[in-house]
Each structure stands twice: as structure tokens, then as C-alpha cells.
């Protein structure tokens, strides 16, 4: 379907959906924690704008409440909590080293192409005004998963998880005009509790390893696996030389 044949609201939805996808690219390439948090907050702003536009097109007033919840949680509360944690953990000036960033961005572009290929049958069968943005919602979910896979620091992985949740929320808005309000309230509460629990996990991880690099967890696992072998070797040595 040509863009010029769509209505003004539908064109605006596609435009802001493209900006949401652009923020996913920025988050994928960002190496510093504080700009990553700010980009996540801007993605929440754009999601709220898209939700308001969908509410205007579809005539579903409960989407305005969803947009307000998105602003309260994903634009204000969660970014504020993450920024405060980054300052208290002295991570606001740290930059993470990303292996092969160009290949990572090419992989993100491949995910966008894959998302449009997957959503193509849905676009042809759907009669919703937002059907052209279903592929973007799938791509945002996959980008969040890619951020979780490619990053080593726990906070960046948590932001990737939150971004994947943004993609799920975006998919619900553009494919079914939102979930029931009670479900959205439950999900919002779960996300808020999860952000608090992640903060507690950050402090425990920093106290234990003096770093938020989760590769230390693999070293701890390898150490625990080698300890029984060392104890067995020491016991055998003691039995051979009483």
C-alpha cells in the first residue's frame, strides 16, 4: 500500500513507528550506560505517542490510559531508577567494548528485513489501520533480544529486556489495539517490581565481583566445578603420603 493513499493519522503512526525502530538501532550501537538509558526513555516517549495516535484512529479510550502508564513507567520512573543506579555504581562514565560493532548493526538490519518478511502475510490479511507497523513491533522485540545477547554488563542486558517488553507492548497496540486494561495494569506492575529487583541484583553483583560484567558468573561456575576435583586430588595426596 502506498504511503500517500493512507490517512494523516496512519502516516503519522508509520512515521513515529520508524522513529521507534531508529531508537532500537541507537540502543544497539550505544556503548555508554547513561545515553543508553536516555535512548530507552525516548523510545518510551515515541511508544506513548504511537499509542495516543492509535487511540485516536481506533476509538479505544483505554489506550490513553496505556499511554499514560507508558510515560509514567518507561519515560520517568524506570529511567530515573536506572540512572540513579548507574551513578551510585559509578557506571555513568563507563563505556562497554562491543566486539565487531559493524557486524552487529548489519545483524540488526537483517532482523528488520526478516521482520518484514514474517509480517508480510499479516499485512495482506489484516484490515487494521496499523497493519503496516506490525513488522516494526517484531523488529523492536528482536532488537531487544539482540541487545541482551551481545552485551556483557548486567544493566545493558536489563535495558535490552525492557526494550523487548516495549516491542511486545507495541505489537499488542498495533495488532489488536491493545490488551485489556487489567492485563496492562498487571504487566506495568510486574515491570516496576522487576526494575526494583534488578537494582538489588546490581548491588549484590557489584559487591561480589566489583563489576557488573556477567562473564564473572561464568568464572564462578568454572571455579565451583573445579573445586571438587581439587579436593579429590588433595585427599588422594594425603592418603598416599600419610
N, C-alpha and C positions, 0 to 999 in steps of 0.2 A: 504494500500500500504506500502511495506517495505521501510525503510529509505535507505537501501543500493541500491535499484533499482532506486533511484532518481539521478538526475544530481548534480554536485557540487554546482551550484548556488541555486538549490532548497533546498539542505541540509543546505546551509548557511542561506537561508531565514527562514527555520524552527528553526535553532539554535538561530538566533537573535530574532525571534518572541518569543521563550521560555524565552529569557532574558527580553524582554518587559513585559511578564507576571510576571516574577520574580520581576521586579521593582514595579508592582502593589501590589504584596504581601508585599514588603518592605514598600511602602507608607501606606498600610492598618495597619501595625504594628507600624509605626513610631509615636512617641508622641511629638517630638520636631519639631518646625517650620522650622528651618534652614536646618537640614538634610532632612526634607520632601521636601523643595524647591530644594535641590541638587538632590534628587532622581527623582523628576519631570523633572529636566534638563537632567539627564541621560536617562530617558525614551524618551525624545525628540531626543537625540543623536542616540539611538537604532532605533527609528522610521525613522530617516533620513537614516541610514544605510540600513534598510529594503527597503525603497523607492528606493534607488540607485540600490540595487540588483534586485528589480522588474523591474526597468527601463532597466537594462542590459538583463534580461531574455525576457521581452515582446517587447523590441524595441520601447518603448514610450518615446521620449526625453523630453516631458513636465514634466515627473516625476522628472527629475533632478532639474527643477525649484521648484517643490513642496518640494524636499529635502532641497534646499537652503532656502526656506521660513520657513521650519520647524526649521532649525538651527538658522536662524535669530530671529524668534519669540519665539520658545519654549525652545531653549537652551541658548540664550543670553538675549533678551530683557525682556520677561516676568519673568524669574527667577531673573534677575537683579532688576526689579521693585519690585517684592515680597520681595527679600532680603533687599532692601533699606527700604521698608515699615516696615518690621519686626524690623529692627534696630531703626528706628525713633519712633516706637511704643513700644520699649523696650520688644519685644517678642522673641528675638533671643535666650534667655536662659530659656524661659518658657517651661514647659512640661505639656501636657494635660493628665488628668486622663481618661483612657479608661475603661469603665465597661466591665468586662469579656473578656479580650483580646484573651484568648484561644478559646472561643466560636466564637469570631469574625473571627479568622483565619480559624476555621472549616467551618464557613459560607462561607468564600472566596473559600475554597476547594470545597464546594458543588456547588458554582456558576461555577467553572471550569468544573465540571462533567456535570452540566446542560447545559453549553455552547456546550460541545462536543456532547451531546445528541441532542440538537437542530440543530447543524450544520451537523449532520451525513447524512441526505438526500442530502444536498447541496454538500457535498464532493463526494458522489457517482455519482451525475448528472453532476457536473462541470468538464470541461476539462482544467481548468487553472492550470498553474504550481504552483500557490499559494493557491490551494484549501485546503491544509492541515493546513493552518494558519487562516482560517475563524473563527474557534472556538475560537482561541486566541483573535481575534479582538472583538468578542462578550463578552468574559470574561473581557477584559480590560474595555469595556463600563460598565458592571455590577459592576466591582470593583470601578470605579469612582462614580457610584451611591451609592454604599455601604459606601464609604468614606463620601459622603455628608450626609447620613442618620446617621452614627454612631458618627460623630464629632460634637462638640458644638461650637468651635471657628469659626468665620467667615472666617478667612484666610485658615484654613484647608478645609473648605467646598468649597471655591473658587478653591483650588488646586484639590479637587475631581471633580469639574465641568470641569476644564481644562483637567484632566485625562480622563474624559468621552468623551470630544471632541477629545482627542488623539485616543480613541478607535473608534470613528466614522471615523476619517481620516484613521486609519489603515484598517478599514473594507472597505472603498472605494478603497484603494490601492490594497488590496489582492483579492477583489471580482470582481472589474471592471477595474483594472489597472488605478485607479484614476478618479477623476471628471474632467470636462472641466476646463481649466486653468482659465477662467474668474470667474468661481464659486469658485475655490480655492483662488483666489486673494480677492474676496469678503468676504469669510469666514475668511481669515487671517486678513483683515482689521477689521472685526467685533470683532474678538478675541482680537486684540490690543486695540480697543476702550473699550471693556468690561473690560480689565485689568486696564485701567486708571480709569474707573468709579468705579470699585471695590475699588481702592485705596482711592478715595474720600469718599466712603461709610465707609471704615475702620476708617478714621479720624473722621467722624461725629459720628460713633458708639462709638469710644473711648472717644470723648469729652462729649457725653451724659451720658455714663454709667461707664466711666473709666475702661472699659473692652471690649474685643471682643467676649465675651460669648453671643451667641444669645438667651440663656434662659432668659436674661433680657428683651428681647422683649415680651416674654410671660407674664412676670410680669407686664410690662407696659400695655399690653392689659387687664389683670385682674384688674389693678388699674383703667383704664378708664371705665371698665364695672361697677365697684363698686361705682364710683363717683356719677352717677345719683341716686343710691339707698340712698347714704348718704345725698345728697341734699334733696331728698324727705323726709327722716326721720327728718332732721333739720327743714324743712318747717312745717312738721306736729307738731313738738315740739313747734315751735314758735306760731302756731295757737292755740294750746291747752293752752299755758301759755303766753297770750299777755302782 
